[in-house]
Amino acid sequence: PAMASSMARGWVLVAAVAAACMAGGVEGQPGMPTKVEKEHLCNVCKAITTEIVNKVKGKRTESSIAEALDEICDMKYFRVYDYPPPTMKKACDAFMADHEEAVEQALVGSKKGADDIVDELCIKGTKVCKGVDTKKRPETSVYMDGAPFN
C-alpha cells in the first residue's frame, strides 16, 4: 500500500509537469517570438488565403469557406511558409480574431486567384502587409538545447 501511494504521487507529479509544459506552448521555446509582429500577420494573411483557395478549389460557397476557416489555424497548414508553424499559428489566431469576417467576405463567391485575393485582403483591405517588406526573408535561427546552433 505505501508503495502504491508513492507511485500514485509520482504519476500525479509527472502529469502536473507535463500539463505545465504544454500550457507554456510557444513562449517557452528558445528562438520563438513572444509577440506577434506585423511581418507575421502579413505572412499569415497570405498563407491563410492561399491555403483556403487551395482547399475549397472552385467551391467558394459560404459553407465551404466557413468550414475551411474552422481549422485554418492548425499548424499543419503552416509547414511551408517563412516562419515556424508555432509562430504562424499564434499569428493566425491573432489575425483571425480581428479579420475573420474580412477573410470570409473576400473569398465567398470570388472567382479571383489567390494572388489577387492576397492583394485585395492583405494589402488593401486589412492593411496587415502595409509597410512590410515582403521580399525580405526572415533570418532563420536553429536552436539546440536552448542555444543558437551554427
Summary of the structure (lengths in Angstrom):
residues: 150
radius of gyration: 19.9
end to end distance: 52.0
largest distance: 69.4
contacts: 369
relative contact order: 0.15
helix: 63%
strand: 3%
